[in-house]
């Protein structure tokens, strides 16, 4: 993710992961039932998932092959801050939790 001036963040994991960023708070995303109830705030909410169970919505349950079951997952992610030429790195070891919020 890079701004027009070249400043940005780079996310790397030790395996593929799902990632998204929103200009809405976690609380707003959780409580909103409709998109018109989403209100931008002064920040960005990052969601990083080391595993995703299923895809889309069907009348059938998620096939066993695509289920993510509760267990310990070893997932390492590096978040690099790039302020044009200054580069720092922070690494996190993450364990699977139902609702895990990571504050940087």
Protein Blocks (a to p, Z undefined) as FASTA:
>chain_A
ZZfkopacddddfbdcdddddfbdfklmmmpmbfklpccdedddddddfbdehehjdfbd
cdfklpccdddddddddddddehjaccdddddddddfbdcddZZ
